[in-house]
């Protein structure tokens, strides 16, 4: 018999003020990937207060809590719940009273602004709300819950936890569950069986020229012009080499060259991100990017071949079909008819959450829950929203203006985690 969700939600409304305070604190104190020391400390302290067995420093700054109820250790169902903790090098422009003003040193030693521009502070808050209620209502469920607070999702921190002995150090789950706040109306949840989110490959490309005086470009090989040609030409990969029935995205998110207006530099660096939903498209796009970069360098008379440095890589996030049907049914029962949707296509964003299910060879389910003010969607049909995507007027994840409304987003996030987990935990 599966556990009833209602007992697990006892006291949720009473805890919301505390959860909101927690959310605002986390939002005001973001930390970059693998630098989540303060956040991890807050998480570990809360889990211990709730009665969880806590392990810190997993995969760097990760925190794992384990709680068993109504069964000897090693027996009964095991559910893994995951939240990510890291923030982004973005300068916040939300105007919120709890907006971040923090800066930090990035991996290259540069001082950068830091913001929770992807909502990971919301994920941590919701999971800590769920862990509090699971601990407070242990009489209503039977099994083991593994609460994973993962570092560095933005750069693929899940493999770091796996490489740190995660599979041997913690109980093997029967299912892995996770969620992500999205710029959709609060109260609505979307997921799909099979491929949910795209694969992602990032690389740094260095182009070599020959520097000199800006007044004598004929004596140089200008890497800035070379880089500009590369950027423009890369835009044709998706439009001219990927079929309309397939999905891919190529983005040049960073371009650096030179130090002064009248000096032609020796080099230029680009950082490129590629999204794809199938292995065939992934290989085709990666090959096209390298071909174009080398060709543009040759056309410019570059004195040296370009260099390609792989950065981050994420696999396609794949939801188990049977487990997804179970989760969708549970979320519908908890949130109400008309609030849970099957997404029509794979989302082009990427995630490393699937690493846990793949490593354990168990089903995993990931879903997106809305965090935007419904008033911003006035006059927009939900069917059109699913088909055409979020309007450009709504700040999306990674935007300097991205700011989920705390209430009732926190309530929805906590409810969703508990409703999904309850389908595997045994009632007593």
C-alpha positions, 0 to 999 in steps of 0.5 A: 500500500502506498503512503497517503500524501495528506499526512505528509503535508501536515504542518506545511502551511505552518512551516511556509513562513520559515521556508520563505525566510530560508528561501530569501536568505539563500537567494541573498547569499548565492555561491558559484559551482563547487563554492557552495560552502555556506549553502551546504552548511545551512542544509546540513544544519537543518537536516541534523535538526530534523533528525537525518543522518548527514554526510557532508563534502560529497563530491566537493560541497555536496550534502546527503541526508538519509532517513529510514522509517518503520523498517530495519536499515537496508529493507523496504523501498528507497527513494532518492530526492535531489536538489541542486545548490549552485548559482550563476555569474550573473548580476541581479536586476530583479530589484527585490529587497533580498536581491543578491549583491555578492561577488566571487572569484570564478574558476579563472580567478576573475571577480564576477557578480553572483545570482541565483538566476536558475532557481536552485535556491528554490530547489533547496528550499523545497527539498528542505521543506519536504525533508522536514515533513518526512521527518515529522511524519515518520509514522505515516511512511515506511522505507528510506529517503536519500535527500541529495543536495548536489553541488555544481549542477551548472558545470556537471556536479552530479558525476563528481558525487558519483566519483566520490563513492556515492554508489557505495556510500548510500542506499541504492534507490528504487527511483530517483526524483527531481524537479526544476522551477520554470518561468511558467505560471505557478501551480502548473507542472510539466513533464514527459516520458522519454527524453525530457531535456537535451544533451549539452556540450560546451567548449572553449575555442582559441583562434590564433592570429598575428598581432600588430598596430591597428593602423597597419592591419595588412601586417597582421592576421586579425583574430577578431575578424576571424572570430566574428566570421566564426560566430556568424558562420556557426549560425548556419549549422542549425538553419542549414545542416539540421533537419526541421524535424530535429532539434539543436541549438548552437550558442556563442556565449562568450567572446574575448579578444584584445585589450585596447582599441588600436592594438590587433591582438594575437588571439581570440577566445570563444565559448560555445554551447551546443544542445541536441536531443539525439546522438546522431544530431549531437555528432553532426553538430559537433563535427560541423562546429569544428569544420567551420572553425578550422575553415575560417581559420584557414581562410584568414591565413591563421599561423596556427590551427585553432585549439578546442578545449572541452568544458562541460558535457551533459547527457540527454535527461530521460524519464522512465515511462512507467515511473513518469506515469506514476508521478503524473498521476500523483501530482494530478491528485495532489495539485488538481486536474488541469494543473499537470501537463505532458510536455509536447517536446524535449526541452532544449535546456539540460540537466545532470540529474539523470546521472544518478539514475543511470549510475544506479540503473534505476528509473528516474523522473524529472519535472518542471514546476511553474514559479512565475506570477500567473498575472503575467500570463493574462490572456494567454491560453495554456495550450498555446503556452505548451505549443509555443513556449514562454513569451519573451516578456517573461524573464527565463532561467539564467536571466538577471531578472529571473525571480520565482514568486515565493508563495505559493511556488514553495508550497507547490514544490514541497507538495510535488516532491512529497506526492511523487515520493509517496508513490514508492514509500510504503504506508504503515 
